[in-house]
Amino acid sequence: MKQIIAIIPPHRLESVETALHEAGHLPGFTWFRVRGHPRGTGPHHAFTGAEWNPDAHNQVAVMMFCADEDSDNIISALRLSAYTGNRHDGLIAVVNVESILRIRTGERGDAAV
């Protein structure tokens, strides 16, 4: 079982959603808005006691769980649909999942997703 997390620019979300639905073998995914401080951004500033970075970027995190054998297909769909060739296209992380349990049914492993 794998957890795949992609950090992408917000304007690529629709393309990524379409590609994931077309990729097949994807039980579902979650996305949420995030702010990122990409490598090579400027210094932090202080304003009324709170630090902030004016170079922080609005991004979207897309997260899903999948069977090991489906991960390469999903990663490829993510990369191709998020790619623009510009800086800050994003990142894809793949994490091994030891165990997963669906709260409502008690199903575990591949059956849970």
C-alpha positions in Angstrom: 0.0 0.0 0.0 1.3 3.5 -0.9 0.3 7.0 0.1 1.0 9.5 -2.7 1.1 13.2 -2.0 1.5 15.8 -4.7 2.1 19.5 -4.1 1.0 21.4 -7.3 0.1 24.9 -8.4 -3.7 25.6 -8.0 -4.2 26.2 -11.7 -3.2 22.6 -12.5 -5.8 21.0 -10.1 -8.5 20.6 -12.8 -6.0 18.9 -15.1 -4.7 16.6 -12.3 -8.3 15.7 -11.3 -9.1 14.7 -14.9 -6.0 12.7 -15.3 -6.5 10.8 -12.0 -10.0 9.9 -13.0 -8.8 8.7 -16.4 -5.9 6.7 -14.8 -8.2 4.1 -13.4 -7.7 2.0 -10.2 -7.9 5.1 -8.1 -10.4 4.7 -5.2 -10.5 8.4 -4.4 -8.3 11.3 -3.4 -8.3 14.3 -1.2 -7.0 17.8 -2.0 -6.6 20.9 0.2 -5.0 24.3 -0.1 -1.5 24.8 1.3 1.1 27.6 1.3 4.7 26.7 0.5 8.1 28.3 0.8 9.9 26.9 -2.2 13.7 26.5 -2.2 15.4 29.7 -3.1 12.8 32.2 -1.9 13.6 35.4 -0.1 14.0 36.2 3.6 11.2 36.2 6.2 9.8 39.5 7.5 8.2 40.5 10.7 5.0 42.4 10.9 3.2 43.0 14.3 5.2 40.2 15.8 4.3 37.6 13.3 6.9 36.3 10.8 5.8 35.8 7.2 7.5 35.3 3.8 6.2 37.5 1.0 7.4 34.8 -1.5 5.2 32.1 -0.1 3.2 30.4 -2.8 -0.4 29.3 -2.7 -0.4 25.6 -3.8 -2.6 22.6 -3.6 -1.8 19.2 -1.9 -3.4 16.2 -3.5 -3.3 13.0 -1.4 -4.4 9.4 -2.0 -3.8 5.8 -1.0 -3.4 3.0 -3.6 -2.2 -0.5 -4.1 1.5 -0.9 -4.7 0.9 -2.1 -8.3 -1.1 1.1 -9.1 1.4 3.6 -7.9 3.5 4.0 -11.0 0.4 4.6 -13.2 -0.9 7.3 -10.7 2.5 9.0 -10.4 2.8 9.2 -14.1 -0.7 10.7 -14.4 0.2 13.2 -11.7 3.4 14.3 -13.3 2.2 14.6 -16.8 -1.0 16.5 -15.8 0.8 18.9 -13.4 3.8 19.6 -15.6 4.2 23.1 -17.1 8.0 23.3 -17.4 8.0 26.4 -15.2 9.5 26.8 -11.7 7.4 25.6 -8.9 5.6 22.8 -10.8 5.6 20.9 -7.5 6.6 17.7 -5.9 5.3 14.1 -5.7 6.1 12.1 -2.6 5.4 8.3 -2.2 5.2 6.8 1.2 5.0 3.1 2.2 1.9 2.5 4.3 2.1 -0.2 6.9 -1.6 -0.4 7.7 -4.8 1.3 6.8 -8.3 0.9 8.3 -11.6 2.2 7.1 -13.3 3.5 10.2 -16.9 2.9 9.2 -16.5 -0.8 8.1 -13.4 -2.0 9.8 -11.9 -3.1 6.5 -8.2 -3.2 6.3 -5.5 -3.0 3.6 -6.5 -2.8 -0.1 -10.2 -3.4 0.8 -10.2 -0.2 2.9 -9.5 2.0 -0.1 
